[in-house]
Amino acid sequence: MTVGVGVGVVKEIEKGAQEVSAYGEFETMIRERRFLVEGLSDMGYRVETHPEGAALIGYHGDERPERAEVIIRRAQLDSASNDIGFVREKDGRFRAIVSEYDRSIGYDDKWLGKVHQHYKEKQTLAMAHAKGYVFRGKEVVQTPNGPQIRLQFVAR
């Protein structure tokens, strides 16, 4: 069995203008914190989790009003970056909070697509294992929409 893990769709939520380094908020299809954290860790980030939420820190080192449950601290991004956060919505999905500056240096829709792809890979591996499949390997296939990860499993 081969499972494709494609790039997820993210949709920007309009947000009023704020002062310098305003945050934008982006819906994701991500629902399970465990796989979000594992996926971000696979991407090389040291992730903080705060079930009750914690404040994001701006590039001046100032505490921002935005709060998140899963946080990548700015020190891991760029010297002028802000924290990136993921906050759970009432419907169970996570919303990404990313500053305009960080979006301009590569933490944009394409990056969020990669986050979703790593999330989906972790989720698929766990589901397949729970159903008794054995992981045989993965390959990255180039598609017109960018790289796609194909996971290969066999039944026990």
C-alpha positions in Angstrom: 0.0 0.0 0.0 1.3 3.5 -0.9 -0.1 6.6 0.7 0.5 10.1 -0.8 0.9 12.9 1.7 0.2 16.1 -0.3 0.5 19.7 0.6 -2.4 21.0 2.6 -4.5 24.0 1.7 -4.3 27.0 4.0 -6.6 30.0 3.9 -5.7 33.4 5.2 -8.1 35.0 7.7 -8.4 38.8 7.3 -7.0 40.7 10.3 -7.0 44.4 11.0 -3.8 46.3 10.5 -1.6 46.6 13.7 1.6 48.3 14.4 4.9 47.1 12.9 5.2 43.4 12.4 1.5 42.7 12.4 0.5 39.0 12.7 -1.6 37.3 10.0 -3.7 34.3 10.9 -4.1 31.3 8.7 -6.5 28.4 8.9 -5.0 24.9 8.6 -6.5 21.4 8.4 -4.3 20.4 11.4 -6.3 19.0 14.3 -4.0 16.8 16.4 -1.3 18.7 18.5 0.8 15.6 18.8 1.4 15.2 15.1 1.8 19.0 14.6 4.6 19.0 17.3 6.2 15.8 15.8 6.1 17.3 12.3 7.6 20.6 13.3 10.3 18.7 15.3 11.1 16.7 12.1 11.5 20.1 10.3 14.2 21.0 12.9 12.3 23.2 15.3 12.3 23.0 19.1 8.7 23.5 19.8 7.1 24.7 23.0 3.6 23.5 24.0 1.3 25.4 26.3 -2.1 23.8 26.7 -3.5 27.0 28.2 -1.7 29.2 25.6 1.3 31.5 26.1 2.1 34.9 24.7 4.0 35.2 21.4 7.1 37.4 21.5 7.7 40.1 18.9 11.0 40.9 17.3 11.8 43.6 19.9 11.5 41.0 22.6 8.1 42.4 23.6 5.2 40.2 24.7 2.4 40.4 22.1 -1.3 40.0 22.9 -1.5 36.9 20.6 -1.4 33.6 22.5 -0.7 30.1 21.1 -0.7 26.5 22.3 2.2 25.5 20.1 5.1 28.0 19.6 8.3 28.2 17.6 10.3 30.9 19.3 11.8 33.6 17.2 15.4 32.7 18.1 15.1 29.7 15.8 13.9 31.7 12.8 15.8 35.0 11.9 17.3 37.8 14.0 14.4 40.1 13.1 11.7 37.4 13.4 8.7 37.2 15.7 7.5 33.9 17.3 5.2 31.7 15.2 2.3 30.2 17.0 -0.5 27.7 16.4 -3.7 28.1 18.4 -6.6 25.7 18.5 -10.0 27.0 17.3 -13.4 26.0 18.6 -13.8 23.5 15.7 -10.6 21.7 16.8 -8.4 22.9 13.9 -5.2 24.8 14.5 -4.8 28.4 13.2 -1.2 29.5 12.4 -0.2 33.0 13.6 2.7 34.3 11.5 4.0 37.9 11.2 4.0 39.8 7.9 7.8 39.9 8.2 8.2 36.2 8.7 5.9 35.5 5.8 8.1 37.7 3.6 11.2 35.7 4.5 9.8 32.3 3.7 7.4 31.3 6.5 4.5 31.7 4.0 1.9 29.5 2.4 4.5 27.2 0.9 6.1 26.8 4.4 2.7 26.1 5.9 2.1 23.5 3.2 5.4 21.8 4.3 4.2 21.9 8.0 0.9 20.3 6.9 2.8 17.7 4.9 5.0 16.7 7.9 1.9 16.6 10.1 0.1 14.4 7.6 3.1 12.0 7.4 3.2 11.6 11.2 -0.6 11.1 11.4 -0.5 8.5 8.5 2.3 6.6 10.1 0.5 6.4 13.4 -2.8 5.3 11.8 -1.2 2.7 9.6 0.7 1.3 12.6 -2.5 1.1 14.7 -4.2 -0.8 11.8 -1.3 -3.3 11.7 0.6 -2.1 8.7 4.4 -2.2 8.6 6.2 0.9 7.3 8.5 -0.1 4.4 9.8 3.3 3.4 9.1 6.7 1.8 10.0 8.4 -1.4 9.7 12.0 -2.4 8.1 12.5 -5.8 8.3 15.8 -7.7 4.8 16.9 -8.9 3.6 20.1 -10.6 2.4 21.2 -7.1 5.8 20.6 -5.6 7.3 17.6 -3.8 5.0 14.9 -2.5 5.9 12.3 0.0 4.8 8.7 -0.7 4.7 6.3 2.3 4.9 2.6 1.6 3.4 0.0 3.9 2.8 -3.8 3.9 0.2 -5.8 5.8 1.5 -7.9 8.7 
